[in-house]
Amino acid sequence: MKKIRKQVWLAAGAIIIGGNLYLTFKEDSKADRTEWLHEWDRASTGDVVQSFSTEGVVVPSDEYPIYLDESIGSLKQVLVKEGDAIQPGDSLFEYSSTNIDEEIDRLTAEKEQTQQHISLIDNQLSQLRVLLSQAESKESNRQTSTSTNSTNDHDSNTTIISSGDASTTIENEILQQETEKQKLQEETKKYDKLISSHEAKKSTLIVKSTNEGYVKKVDSSLNNPLLIINSSVPAVEGVFDEKQVQKAAASQRVEVTVDTTAEQFDGALVTVSQYPEEEPSVKRRSLYPFSAQLSGIESSDLYPGLKANVNVITAEALEAVTIPGTSILKSNKKTYVVIMNTQGKLERRLIETDLTVDGIFQVTDGVESGEAIVVHPHELVMKGGPFITPIHAAHVKKKTFNDLSRTDKMKYILIGVLS
């Protein structure tokens, strides 16, 4: 009898267990099933940056050729040597003043001749004024004599006319000489201005730098350009390989580091050549030159020749919502994640993604930062329904449990046991 009873209990247990397993794994079963989740995560906010790295070298950002203008004059002396540091306003070279000095001497000589002519006129004017005074005195005497001797009226009239003609002639001559003197004085002022102008040109005979940098080259044979000055502002040059050049474009942001300092320098690509640095050949790999301008650095931080590590940022999303790539499901060219919603159920949700770097995806729509997601949704028995997660003893507070009603305590205990 006991043996029969034992067999009945075993059969009943097997039926119950089998029924539960059937209802649990049946595709369209209406029985409630709970998913056990031991690994999950939350969507977070972070920067997603796509980039690639290459090598480069620090070079001057600009080169300034300085030319000798032979129309100004011949070269007198070069005031710098190769390797000298240059600041704006520093003297570079000096023209000879021979041509200007010769012109000043010529103008000075002409001015002196004009002044001598003026002195001669002054002497003539002095003599003419004496003659005029004498003529006017004689005329006055003649008029006095005529008034006392009325019988000699005819001769007196003739003398007055003659005397009047003489003074008039002298006055006209004085007027002409004064006019000539004024013209010569104006010429003297003109010579003064020309001499001053040429004297001022001497200050321009010393050519000064308008840029900061250092002297790269001085042409000893005096061919143009006479000097080449390199900028002290650093830049970076290098080459991209065939795959890198397809990703690179002017204005993309770059991050540059060198071995001499732990500091990172920011900048941007300025040029990306689409033609290789050497003639294309099937026997060698094509390399494409690039240059990058750096910003916000002191000239002493980097110097030409330093080897540089260049990180080119091809795309980036700052403060983006991110999820791990393992949490993504693909179906019919659509992308999904399984969300652990606030109602305690799994929710399969359609999302849109953009950039991806090292297994981290940027989510542009469908998930908010902080939402809980299933890390390995492919391992789920079902993609919906309720879920439970392991209890973290450190998070359980005795006070919180004691604050629950007796009914709630029993409910949660049974859920934990029966699930």
C-alpha positions in Angstrom: 0.0 0.0 0.0 2.8 2.4 0.9 4.5 1.4 -2.3 1.4 2.3 -4.4 1.0 5.6 -2.5 4.7 6.5 -3.2 4.3 5.8 -6.9 1.1 7.9 -7.0 3.0 10.9 -5.4 5.9 10.4 -7.8 3.6 10.3 -10.8 1.7 13.4 -9.6 5.0 15.3 -9.1 6.2 14.3 -12.6 3.0 15.5 -14.1 3.2 18.8 -12.3 6.8 19.4 -13.2 6.2 18.3 -16.8 3.2 20.6 -17.1 5.1 23.6 -15.7 8.0 22.9 -18.1 5.6 22.7 -21.0 3.8 25.9 -20.1 7.1 27.6 -19.5 8.7 26.8 -22.8 5.7 26.7 -25.0 5.9 29.5 -27.6 2.4 30.8 -27.3 1.8 29.8 -23.7 -0.4 32.2 -21.7 1.2 31.2 -18.4 3.2 33.9 -16.7 6.9 33.3 -16.9 9.6 35.2 -15.1 13.1 35.8 -16.6 16.1 35.5 -14.3 18.6 38.3 -15.1 22.0 38.1 -13.6 23.7 40.7 -15.8 22.4 44.1 -16.9 23.5 47.7 -17.3 22.2 51.2 -17.7 22.4 53.5 -20.8 25.0 56.2 -20.0 26.1 59.6 -21.3 29.5 60.0 -22.8 31.6 61.0 -25.8 31.8 58.8 -28.8 34.9 59.6 -30.9 35.9 58.0 -34.1 39.6 58.5 -34.9 42.8 57.0 -36.4 46.4 57.6 -35.5 49.5 58.4 -37.6 52.9 59.9 -37.2 54.1 63.3 -38.1 56.9 65.9 -37.5 56.8 69.4 -36.1 57.6 72.1 -38.6 57.3 75.9 -38.9 53.8 76.9 -39.8 54.9 79.6 -42.3 57.9 80.7 -44.3 58.6 84.4 -45.0 61.0 85.2 -47.9 62.7 88.7 -47.7 63.7 90.3 -51.0 66.4 92.9 -51.9 64.9 95.8 -53.9 67.7 97.1 -56.1 65.6 100.2 -57.0 66.1 101.4 -53.4 69.8 100.8 -53.5 72.6 98.3 -53.2 73.1 96.1 -50.1 75.4 97.6 -47.5 75.3 94.8 -44.9 73.2 91.9 -43.5 72.5 92.3 -39.8 71.5 88.7 -39.0 72.9 85.2 -39.4 71.3 81.8 -39.9 69.6 80.5 -36.8 69.1 83.9 -35.1 65.8 84.3 -33.3 63.8 87.2 -34.7 61.1 89.4 -33.2 58.9 92.0 -35.0 60.9 95.2 -35.4 64.4 93.5 -35.4 66.8 94.8 -38.1 67.5 92.3 -40.9 69.7 94.1 -43.4 70.7 97.6 -44.5 70.8 99.3 -48.0 73.7 101.5 -49.0 72.9 105.3 -48.7 75.2 106.2 -51.5 72.4 107.0 -54.0 70.5 109.1 -51.4 73.6 110.9 -50.3 74.5 111.8 -53.9 70.9 113.1 -54.5 71.1 115.1 -51.2 74.4 116.7 -52.3 73.0 117.6 -55.7 69.9 119.3 -54.1 72.0 121.0 -51.5 74.3 122.5 -54.2 71.3 123.7 -56.2 69.9 125.3 -53.1 73.1 127.1 -52.4 73.2 128.4 -55.9 69.7 129.7 -55.5 70.6 131.4 -52.2 73.6 133.1 -53.9 71.3 134.4 -56.6 69.0 135.7 -53.8 72.0 137.5 -52.2 72.8 139.1 -55.6 69.3 140.3 -55.9 69.4 141.7 -52.4 72.5 143.7 -53.3 70.9 145.0 -56.5 67.8 146.0 -54.6 69.9 147.9 -52.1 71.6 149.8 -55.0 68.3 150.4 -56.7 66.7 151.8 -53.6 69.7 154.2 -53.2 69.3 155.4 -56.8 65.5 155.7 -56.3 66.1 157.9 -53.3 68.6 160.1 -55.2 66.2 160.4 -58.1 63.3 161.4 -55.9 65.6 163.9 -54.1 66.6 165.5 -57.4 63.0 165.7 -58.5 62.1 167.4 -55.2 64.9 170.0 -55.7 63.8 170.6 -59.3 60.2 171.3 -58.2 61.4 173.8 -55.5 63.6 175.6 -58.1 60.7 176.0 -60.5 58.4 177.6 -58.0 60.9 180.4 -57.3 61.9 181.1 -60.9 58.6 181.5 -62.9 60.4 183.0 -66.0 62.1 179.7 -66.7 58.9 177.6 -66.9 59.7 175.7 -70.1 63.0 174.4 -69.0 61.6 173.5 -65.6 58.9 171.4 -67.1 61.3 169.5 -69.3 63.5 168.7 -66.2 60.5 167.4 -64.2 59.5 165.0 -66.9 63.0 163.7 -67.2 63.4 163.2 -63.4 60.0 161.5 -63.1 60.9 159.0 -65.9 64.0 158.0 -64.0 62.3 157.2 -60.7 59.6 155.3 -62.5 62.1 153.1 -64.2 63.9 152.4 -61.0 60.7 151.5 -59.3 59.8 149.0 -62.1 63.2 147.4 -61.8 62.9 147.1 -58.0 59.5 145.4 -58.5 60.9 142.9 -61.0 63.8 142.1 -58.7 61.5 141.5 -55.7 59.3 139.2 -57.8 62.4 137.2 -58.9 63.5 137.0 -55.3 60.1 135.6 -54.2 60.4 132.9 -56.9 63.9 131.9 -55.8 62.8 131.8 -52.1 60.0 129.4 -53.1 62.6 127.3 -54.9 64.7 127.2 -51.7 61.7 125.9 -49.7 61.2 123.2 -52.4 64.8 122.1 -52.0 64.4 122.0 -48.2 61.4 119.7 -48.6 63.3 117.4 -51.1 66.3 117.2 -48.9 64.2 116.4 -45.8 62.4 113.7 -47.8 65.6 112.1 -48.8 67.0 112.3 -45.3 63.8 110.5 -44.1 64.5 107.7 -46.7 67.7 106.9 -44.8 65.5 105.5 -42.0 64.0 103.0 -44.4 67.3 101.8 -45.6 67.3 99.4 -42.6 64.8 96.6 -43.4 63.0 95.3 -40.2 61.1 92.1 -39.6 57.3 92.1 -39.3 57.1 88.6 -38.0 58.4 86.4 -35.2 60.6 83.5 -36.0 64.1 82.5 -36.8 66.5 83.0 -39.8 66.5 79.8 -41.8 68.7 81.0 -44.7 71.0 83.9 -45.7 71.9 83.9 -49.4 75.6 84.6 -49.5 75.6 85.3 -53.2 73.0 88.0 -52.7 70.4 86.4 -54.9 66.7 86.9 -54.1 65.2 86.0 -51.8 68.1 87.4 -49.7 66.7 86.0 -46.4 64.2 83.3 -45.5 62.5 83.5 -42.1 60.6 80.6 -40.6 57.7 81.2 -38.3 58.1 80.3 -34.6 54.5 79.0 -34.6 54.6 75.2 -34.9 52.6 73.0 -37.2 52.7 69.3 -38.0 53.3 67.6 -41.3 53.1 63.9 -42.2 51.6 61.4 -44.6 48.5 59.3 -44.7 48.3 55.8 -46.1 45.7 54.8 -48.7 43.0 53.9 -46.2 43.6 56.9 -43.9 43.4 59.5 -46.7 39.9 58.3 -47.5 38.8 59.1 -43.9 40.7 62.4 -43.6 39.5 65.9 -44.7 40.6 69.5 -44.1 39.3 71.1 -40.9 39.0 67.8 -39.0 40.2 68.1 -35.4 43.6 66.6 -34.4 45.2 65.8 -31.1 49.0 65.9 -31.1 51.5 64.6 -28.6 55.3 64.5 -28.5 57.7 62.5 -26.4 59.3 65.6 -24.8 56.1 66.5 -22.9 53.0 64.9 -21.5 50.9 67.8 -22.7 48.3 67.3 -25.6 48.1 69.9 -28.3 44.9 70.6 -30.2 44.6 71.7 -33.8 43.0 71.0 -37.2 44.0 69.6 -40.5 44.8 72.4 -43.0 45.7 70.4 -46.2 45.1 66.8 -47.2 46.7 66.1 -50.6 44.8 63.8 -52.9 48.0 63.1 -54.9 50.8 61.0 -53.5 54.1 62.5 -52.5 55.9 60.4 -55.1 54.8 59.4 -58.6 52.3 56.5 -58.4 53.9 53.1 -58.9 52.7 49.5 -58.5 56.0 48.7 -56.8 55.4 50.9 -53.7 52.7 52.0 -51.4 51.2 55.5 -52.0 51.5 58.0 -49.2 49.6 61.3 -49.2 51.0 64.4 -47.5 49.0 66.4 -44.9 49.6 69.4 -42.7 47.9 70.4 -39.5 47.9 73.8 -37.7 48.1 73.8 -33.9 46.5 76.4 -31.7 46.8 77.9 -28.3 50.5 76.9 -27.6 53.7 78.8 -26.8 56.4 78.7 -29.4 58.8 77.2 -26.9 56.7 74.2 -26.3 57.4 72.6 -29.6 60.3 73.0 -31.9 61.0 71.9 -35.5 62.1 68.3 -35.9 60.2 66.7 -33.0 58.4 63.5 -33.9 54.7 63.8 -33.2 51.9 61.3 -32.7 48.8 62.6 -34.5 45.3 61.5 -33.6 42.8 62.5 -36.3 39.2 62.9 -35.2 37.0 61.8 -38.1 33.6 62.0 -36.3 32.5 62.6 -32.7 29.3 62.9 -30.6 29.7 64.7 -27.3 27.5 63.9 -24.3 25.7 61.2 -26.3 23.6 58.3 -24.9 25.6 55.2 -25.2 25.1 51.4 -24.8 27.3 48.4 -25.2 27.2 46.6 -28.5 26.3 43.3 -26.8 22.9 44.7 -25.8 21.8 45.2 -29.4 19.4 42.9 -31.3 19.1 43.0 -35.1 16.0 41.9 -37.0 14.9 42.7 -40.5 17.5 45.5 -40.8 16.1 47.1 -37.6 17.9 47.5 -34.3 16.4 46.7 -30.9 17.3 46.6 -27.2 15.5 44.9 -24.4 14.6 47.5 -21.7 14.0 46.6 -18.0 11.2 49.0 -17.5 9.9 50.5 -14.2 6.9 48.1 -14.2 9.3 45.2 -13.7 8.9 43.8 -17.2 11.1 43.3 -20.2 10.4 45.6 -23.1 11.7 45.1 -26.6 12.3 48.6 -28.0 13.2 49.9 -31.5 16.2 52.2 -31.4 18.4 54.2 -33.8 22.2 54.3 -33.6 24.9 56.3 -35.2 28.6 56.2 -34.3 30.3 53.2 -32.8 33.7 52.9 -31.2 35.3 49.9 -29.5 31.9 48.1 -29.1 30.2 51.2 -27.7 27.2 52.5 -29.7 25.7 56.0 -29.8 21.9 55.9 -29.5 20.2 58.8 -31.2 16.6 57.7 -30.5 14.7 55.1 -28.4 16.7 55.0 -25.2 17.2 57.6 -22.5 20.3 57.9 -20.4 19.9 55.9 -17.1 17.4 53.3 -18.5 18.2 49.7 -17.5 19.0 47.4 -20.4 19.7 43.7 -20.8 23.4 43.2 -21.7 23.0 39.9 -23.4 19.5 39.8 -24.9 20.4 36.8 -27.1 20.5 34.6 -24.0 17.0 35.5 -22.9 14.4 32.7 -22.9 11.8 35.3 -23.8 12.0 38.9 -24.9 9.1 40.1 -22.7 7.3 39.5 -19.4 8.4 40.0 -15.8 12.0 39.6 -14.6 13.9 39.2 -11.4 17.5 40.0 -10.6 19.9 38.7 -7.9 19.5 40.4 -4.6 22.4 42.5 -3.4 22.6 42.1 0.3 24.5 45.4 0.7 21.5 47.2 -0.7 19.0 45.6 1.6 18.1 47.6 4.7 16.4 46.0 7.6 14.4 49.1 8.4 13.0 49.2 4.9 11.8 45.5 5.2 10.3 46.2 8.6 8.3 49.1 7.3 6.4 46.8 4.9 3.0 45.5 5.9 2.7 41.8 6.8 0.8 41.1 3.6 3.5 42.7 1.4 6.2 40.8 3.3 4.5 37.5 2.5 3.8 38.5 -1.1 7.5 39.3 -1.8 8.7 36.2 0.0 6.4 33.9 -2.0 7.4 35.7 -5.3 11.0 35.0 -4.5 10.5 31.4 -3.5 8.0 30.4 -6.2 9.8 32.2 -9.0 
